[in-house]
């Protein structure tokens, strides 16, 4: 038997995967490729559609088979969707769920199934399905706890629906041979699910491991503002010569942006830093509340707020380095539920962080431990604005530069792709055979 066929086979339910720009899709591409040294890897995902549209090339068949960098990919066709329409999104997600189940039955010789918690709840059910029907060991990677995230953001208030969702995702955790979570604060959330009324942990509490998400420090690294590609990005988007405070990522429900943006009107066009640069707030990305944010900007005549589309992964290093500082924000109630992956890309550029995060949250712990930014808590807008003014007061100084460098140094030591993927490999291979 040759070396390739002697490796165990792992099937990864990725939902979104390269070339989609979803943060989990990029992480899973790197994970899938990183696992090749120990596994044969198959990824099951949707056709490229994160932005809501589906290229005509992916509308003819139900399934598409590809290979990329040694990873076999099965893409399932889904309908296009409108991110502002719940029914449209549900239709898209349900199509993926049922077609992914059918595709699972066509994948031979599966030793492990690995699923993330996306789509919410259904991702875990896919992993449980794969375990049962492929007789495989199941790794459940919880990037976001649901329905806890739904409750925190008020996306649904139906007690019956939330109760059913909680029951289903707890079932997926029980079925998992190992649960992998991406934040220290998420350990408490997992334990809470399995704590009896007496206060004792249930025997059904699954095995778990904590492994940080990461950024490839060789792909995202500091570049000066005068770098030709960084300079071109700034000029193309009206940022040339300005002090740019950037939010880069999903413009969705989990970040309180609809309340933070109006506060920025206190720093109108013409506001300058201590070193004389005009301040611009740049929002790079897209999402369900983008139009709401654009409307706020127009109503309040916030001429120093700009919206910039998602950037291709190859260009992300230039857009992130076009900032002088980066936001890392979460809405109240997200602690222990989700970790904003945008933090890793931001600190990779050695820029200071304006953090709006709850006490004890994983991202906040990193900022606190490294002293790479200024901290406030969600809904404390006065503290947020005070930190913003403090940042403008140190713009261009050694204090600002050293703040960013501390974040980069910590990332290189603890949050690299190689470190995290080695942990994944170890944790998966440590699962006892069935």
VMD Tcl script that draws the C-alpha trace (Angstrom):
set ca {
  {0.00 0.00 0.00}
  {1.46 3.40 -0.93}
  {1.98 6.19 1.58}
  {-1.00 8.23 0.41}
  {-3.58 5.47 0.78}
  {-2.19 4.43 4.18}
  {-3.14 7.78 5.70}
  {-6.50 8.08 7.45}
  {-9.16 9.96 5.49}
  {-10.80 13.06 6.98}
  {-13.95 14.65 5.55}
  {-14.27 18.35 6.39}
  {-17.64 20.10 6.25}
  {-16.50 23.63 5.50}
  {-19.71 25.39 4.38}
  {-17.66 28.21 2.80}
  {-14.24 27.50 1.32}
  {-11.70 29.23 -0.90}
  {-12.21 31.36 -2.99}
  {-15.03 32.61 -0.72}
  {-13.81 35.41 1.55}
  {-15.56 34.22 4.74}
  {-12.98 34.15 7.54}
  {-13.81 30.54 8.42}
  {-13.44 29.57 4.77}
  {-9.90 30.95 4.69}
  {-9.01 29.27 7.98}
  {-10.39 25.93 6.81}
  {-8.43 26.11 3.56}
  {-5.23 26.49 5.55}
  {-6.30 23.78 7.99}
  {-7.21 21.33 5.21}
  {-3.92 21.89 3.44}
  {-2.01 21.72 6.73}
  {-3.55 18.35 7.63}
  {-2.30 16.71 4.42}
  {0.90 15.51 6.07}
  {-1.14 13.21 8.33}
  {-4.43 12.70 6.45}
  {-6.06 12.33 3.09}
  {-8.37 15.34 3.02}
  {-11.76 15.88 1.37}
  {-13.68 19.15 1.80}
  {-17.44 19.38 1.36}
  {-18.65 22.96 0.86}
  {-20.97 25.21 -1.15}
  {-20.08 26.58 -4.57}
  {-18.49 30.04 -4.21}
  {-21.38 32.19 -2.98}
  {-20.45 34.04 0.25}
  {-21.37 37.40 -1.28}
  {-24.82 36.09 -2.22}
  {-24.24 35.52 -5.93}
  {-23.45 32.29 -7.75}
  {-21.32 32.29 -10.89}
  {-23.04 30.77 -13.93}
  {-20.31 28.13 -14.09}
  {-21.71 26.65 -10.86}
  {-25.40 26.57 -11.80}
  {-25.54 23.54 -14.10}
  {-24.92 20.59 -11.76}
  {-25.79 19.67 -8.19}
  {-22.19 18.70 -7.37}
  {-18.79 19.87 -8.59}
  {-15.56 17.95 -8.00}
  {-12.26 19.79 -7.87}
  {-8.76 19.44 -6.43}
  {-6.75 22.31 -4.99}
  {-3.28 22.00 -3.48}
  {-3.74 18.29 -2.79}
  {-7.19 18.67 -1.21}
  {-10.20 17.03 -2.88}
  {-13.16 19.41 -2.92}
  {-16.84 18.58 -3.40}
  {-18.93 21.71 -3.96}
  {-22.73 21.55 -3.71}
  {-24.91 23.90 -5.69}
  {-26.96 26.41 -3.72}
  {-29.28 29.21 -4.83}
  {-28.11 32.84 -4.68}
  {-29.37 34.82 -1.71}
  {-29.92 38.29 -0.33}
  {-28.04 38.86 2.94}
  {-30.77 41.20 4.15}
  {-33.52 38.59 3.63}
  {-33.94 35.86 6.25}
  {-36.03 33.64 4.01}
  {-33.49 33.91 1.20}
  {-30.63 32.96 3.53}
  {-32.59 30.06 5.02}
  {-33.34 28.67 1.56}
  {-29.64 28.84 0.69}
  {-28.52 27.16 3.92}
  {-31.13 24.40 3.78}
  {-30.08 23.57 0.20}
  {-26.49 23.13 1.39}
  {-27.54 21.02 4.37}
  {-29.54 18.43 2.46}
  {-27.22 18.24 -0.53}
  {-24.20 17.91 1.79}
  {-25.89 14.95 3.51}
  {-26.46 13.29 0.15}
  {-22.86 13.98 -0.92}
  {-21.59 12.47 2.36}
  {-22.98 9.09 1.35}
  {-20.88 9.20 -1.83}
  {-17.55 9.73 -0.06}
  {-15.81 6.39 0.50}
  {-13.51 5.21 3.24}
  {-13.98 8.00 5.80}
  {-12.13 7.69 9.13}
  {-12.89 11.13 10.56}
  {-15.54 13.76 9.94}
  {-14.79 17.33 10.96}
  {-17.47 19.99 11.05}
  {-17.60 23.61 12.10}
  {-20.55 25.26 13.80}
  {-21.67 26.88 10.55}
  {-24.33 27.02 9.34}
  {-25.57 27.55 12.91}
  {-26.67 24.26 14.51}
  {-26.86 22.55 11.09}
  {-23.06 22.34 10.93}
  {-23.04 20.17 14.03}
  {-25.88 18.02 12.71}
  {-23.91 17.40 9.50}
  {-21.00 16.14 11.56}
  {-23.28 13.88 13.58}
  {-24.82 12.57 10.34}
  {-21.37 11.87 8.91}
  {-20.32 10.01 12.05}
  {-23.38 7.77 11.91}
  {-23.48 6.98 8.21}
  {-19.74 6.84 7.50}
  {-18.91 5.09 10.81}
  {-16.30 7.75 11.48}
  {-14.95 9.65 14.47}
  {-16.45 13.13 14.75}
  {-14.61 16.37 15.57}
  {-16.91 19.34 16.18}
  {-15.14 22.70 15.88}
  {-17.29 25.37 17.51}
  {-16.42 28.75 16.05}
  {-19.68 30.26 17.33}
  {-22.04 28.83 19.95}
  {-25.64 28.78 18.81}
  {-28.37 29.44 19.80}
  {-26.38 31.47 22.35}
  {-25.25 33.86 19.61}
  {-28.80 34.19 18.29}
  {-30.00 35.05 21.80}
  {-27.22 37.60 22.36}
  {-28.03 39.48 19.17}
  {-31.80 39.17 19.42}
  {-32.00 37.61 15.94}
  {-34.86 35.42 17.17}
  {-36.93 35.71 20.34}
  {-39.06 32.58 19.87}
  {-38.52 30.52 23.04}
  {-39.73 27.37 21.31}
  {-37.32 27.74 18.37}
  {-34.41 28.60 20.64}
  {-35.14 25.63 22.89}
  {-35.17 23.25 19.92}
  {-31.93 24.73 18.56}
  {-30.26 24.36 21.98}
  {-31.35 20.74 22.19}
  {-30.05 19.96 18.69}
  {-26.64 21.55 19.16}
  {-26.19 19.94 22.56}
  {-26.93 16.63 20.84}
  {-24.15 17.37 18.32}
  {-21.74 18.04 21.19}
  {-22.69 14.74 22.82}
  {-22.15 12.87 19.57}
  {-18.73 14.44 19.01}
  {-15.67 12.40 19.87}
  {-13.97 15.72 20.52}
  {-15.18 19.32 20.64}
  {-12.63 21.96 19.67}
  {-13.30 25.53 20.77}
  {-11.40 28.66 19.73}
  {-11.45 30.75 22.92}
  {-10.68 30.24 26.60}
  {-13.95 31.95 27.46}
  {-15.83 29.35 25.41}
  {-14.90 26.59 27.84}
  {-17.39 27.96 30.36}
  {-20.13 28.06 27.73}
  {-19.56 24.42 26.83}
  {-19.54 23.39 30.48}
  {-22.72 25.37 31.13}
  {-24.51 23.23 28.56}
  {-23.61 20.12 30.53}
  {-23.99 21.39 34.10}
  {-26.78 19.76 36.10}
  {-29.11 21.69 38.37}
  {-27.02 20.43 41.27}
  {-24.05 22.33 39.83}
  {-22.14 19.16 38.87}
  {-20.96 18.40 35.37}
  {-22.86 15.70 33.53}
  {-21.03 12.51 32.58}
  {-22.09 13.28 29.02}
  {-19.77 16.30 28.93}
  {-17.69 15.71 25.77}
  {-13.92 15.68 25.52}
  {-12.77 19.11 24.40}
  {-9.67 21.05 23.44}
  {-8.96 24.77 23.09}
  {-7.08 25.83 19.97}
  {-6.85 29.46 18.83}
  {-7.66 30.49 15.30}
  {-4.69 31.99 13.55}
  {-3.33 34.08 10.73}
  {-0.56 33.06 8.36}
  {2.14 35.43 9.52}
  {4.01 34.83 6.26}
  {1.05 36.11 4.22}
  {-0.03 39.02 6.45}
  {2.86 41.08 7.83}
  {3.69 44.76 8.37}
  {4.20 46.97 5.34}
  {4.89 50.73 5.38}
  {2.27 53.17 4.15}
  {4.58 54.13 1.28}
  {4.67 50.55 -0.06}
  {3.48 50.87 -3.69}
  {0.46 48.54 -3.30}
  {-0.55 50.01 0.07}
  {-0.17 53.52 -1.29}
  {-2.26 52.60 -4.34}
  {-5.05 51.24 -2.14}
  {-5.10 54.39 -0.03}
  {-5.17 56.67 -3.07}
  {-7.88 54.63 -4.79}
  {-10.14 54.97 -1.75}
  {-9.50 58.58 -0.78}
  {-7.27 57.69 2.18}
  {-4.02 59.23 0.97}
  {-2.36 61.40 3.62}
  {-5.10 60.62 6.17}
  {-5.02 58.85 9.54}
  {-7.07 55.73 8.81}
  {-8.95 53.86 11.53}
  {-10.21 50.69 9.87}
  {-12.83 48.05 10.51}
  {-12.19 45.10 8.18}
  {-14.61 42.18 8.08}
  {-18.25 41.22 8.14}
  {-20.69 44.11 8.59}
  {-23.17 41.95 10.47}
  {-25.28 41.70 13.58}
  {-22.65 40.69 16.10}
  {-20.53 43.83 16.35}
  {-22.81 46.69 17.51}
  {-21.68 48.73 14.51}
  {-25.12 50.29 14.10}
  {-24.61 51.97 17.50}
  {-20.88 52.62 17.27}
  {-21.03 54.41 13.91}
  {-23.30 57.28 15.10}
  {-20.86 57.93 17.96}
  {-18.12 58.64 15.42}
  {-19.99 61.78 14.38}
  {-18.23 63.38 17.37}
  {-15.07 63.21 15.25}
  {-16.30 64.96 12.08}
  {-14.45 65.69 8.88}
  {-11.51 67.96 9.67}
  {-10.67 66.25 12.98}
  {-6.89 65.90 13.15}
  {-4.39 63.78 15.00}
  {-1.58 65.15 17.14}
  {0.73 64.92 14.12}
  {-1.67 66.89 11.91}
  {-3.38 64.21 9.78}
  {-7.10 64.25 9.10}
  {-9.02 61.28 10.52}
  {-10.93 58.88 8.28}
  {-12.99 55.87 9.37}
  {-12.83 53.07 6.78}
  {-15.19 50.07 6.80}
  {-13.92 47.31 4.53}
  {-16.33 44.46 3.84}
  {-19.99 43.70 3.42}
  {-22.85 42.17 5.37}
  {-26.46 42.28 6.43}
  {-26.35 45.76 8.01}
  {-24.16 47.54 5.48}
  {-27.06 49.48 3.97}
  {-28.16 50.52 7.46}
  {-24.66 51.83 8.14}
  {-24.57 53.69 4.82}
  {-27.89 55.30 5.70}
  {-26.56 56.41 9.11}
  {-23.54 57.95 7.40}
  {-25.73 59.87 4.95}
  {-28.23 61.05 7.57}
  {-25.48 62.36 9.83}
  {-23.42 63.68 6.91}
  {-20.33 61.82 8.07}
  {-18.06 62.76 5.20}
  {-15.00 61.14 6.78}
  {-16.59 57.66 6.80}
  {-15.90 55.49 3.74}
  {-17.15 52.03 2.79}
  {-14.87 49.77 0.75}
  {-15.78 46.36 -0.74}
  {-14.33 43.04 0.39}
  {-10.77 42.51 -0.78}
  {-9.49 39.34 -2.41}
  {-7.29 37.29 -0.10}
  {-4.21 38.11 -2.19}
  {-4.87 41.83 -1.65}
  {-5.74 41.61 2.05}
  {-2.17 42.35 3.14}
  {-2.36 45.71 1.33}
  {-5.80 46.76 2.60}
  {-4.98 45.83 6.22}
  {-1.68 47.69 6.05}
  {-3.47 50.76 4.67}
  {-4.80 51.35 8.19}
  {-3.03 53.28 10.93}
  {-5.16 51.49 13.55}
  {-7.78 48.75 13.57}
  {-11.11 48.26 15.33}
  {-11.83 44.94 17.01}
  {-15.40 45.03 18.31}
  {-18.12 42.69 19.53}
  {-21.65 43.26 20.72}
  {-22.62 42.73 24.34}
  {-23.31 39.08 25.11}
  {-20.78 37.61 22.66}
  {-18.24 36.68 25.36}
  {-17.92 32.90 25.48}
  {-19.94 32.61 22.28}
  {-17.64 33.78 19.50}
  {-14.12 35.14 18.92}
  {-13.66 37.89 16.30}
  {-11.02 36.44 13.95}
  {-10.37 39.91 12.53}
  {-8.13 40.51 15.56}
  {-5.47 38.17 14.17}
  {-5.22 39.94 10.82}
  {-5.12 43.32 12.53}
  {-2.29 42.52 14.93}
  {-0.38 40.77 12.13}
  {0.17 44.22 10.58}
  {1.65 45.63 13.82}
  {-1.04 48.31 14.03}
  {-2.59 49.32 17.39}
  {-6.05 47.99 18.23}
  {-9.12 49.93 19.28}
  {-10.87 47.13 21.15}
  {-14.50 47.12 22.27}
  {-14.75 43.75 23.98}
  {-16.26 42.19 27.09}
  {-14.24 41.41 30.21}
  {-12.87 37.86 30.01}
  {-13.49 37.46 26.27}
  {-10.70 35.65 24.39}
  {-9.90 38.58 22.07}
  {-9.82 40.98 25.04}
  {-7.49 38.65 26.96}
  {-5.06 38.77 24.04}
  {-5.15 42.57 23.88}
  {-4.74 42.81 27.68}
  {-1.84 40.35 27.79}
  {0.03 42.03 24.95}
  {-0.91 45.66 25.67}
  {-1.34 46.06 21.91}
  {-4.33 48.39 22.06}
  {-6.84 50.46 24.00}
  {-9.77 48.70 25.66}
  {-13.38 49.51 26.42}
  {-16.47 47.35 26.94}
  {-19.51 47.09 24.65}
  {-22.12 49.83 25.14}
  {-19.67 52.03 27.09}
  {-19.53 54.59 24.32}
  {-17.97 57.29 26.48}
  {-14.97 55.05 27.18}
  {-14.79 54.09 23.53}
  {-14.70 57.74 22.47}
  {-12.10 58.53 25.14}
  {-9.89 55.74 23.79}
  {-10.35 57.05 20.29}
  {-9.18 60.49 21.38}
  {-6.22 58.93 23.20}
  {-5.25 57.14 20.00}
  {-5.34 60.39 18.03}
  {-3.16 62.01 20.70}
  {-0.39 59.41 20.26}
  {-0.64 59.12 16.45}
  {2.80 58.84 14.86}
  {4.58 58.43 18.20}
  {6.85 55.66 19.50}
  {4.09 54.76 21.95}
  {1.74 54.00 19.07}
  {4.38 52.06 17.13}
  {5.41 49.95 20.14}
  {1.78 49.13 20.88}
  {1.37 47.59 17.43}
  {4.70 45.79 17.56}
  {3.76 44.02 20.80}
  {0.72 42.51 19.11}
  {2.75 41.29 16.15}
  {5.42 39.77 18.41}
  {2.77 37.83 20.36}
  {1.18 36.54 17.18}
  {4.46 35.24 15.80}
  {5.08 33.32 19.02}
  {1.59 31.97 19.75}
  {-0.98 32.48 16.97}
  {0.65 31.13 13.82}
  {-0.82 28.67 11.36}
  {1.84 26.04 12.00}
  {1.34 26.12 15.79}
  {-2.45 25.75 15.60}
  {-2.51 23.13 12.84}
  {0.01 21.00 14.75}
  {-2.37 21.11 17.71}
  {-5.30 20.07 15.49}
  {-3.34 17.13 14.11}
  {-2.37 16.01 17.60}
  {-5.89 16.32 19.00}
  {-7.52 14.46 16.11}
  {-5.04 11.58 16.12}
  {-5.45 11.25 19.90}
  {-9.13 10.28 19.53}
  {-9.46 6.57 20.40}
  {-10.51 4.25 17.59}
  {-14.14 3.18 17.66}
}
mol new
graphics top color blue
foreach p $ca { graphics top sphere $p radius 0.5 }
foreach p [lrange $ca 0 end-1] q [lrange $ca 1 end] { graphics top cylinder $p $q radius 0.2 }
display resetview
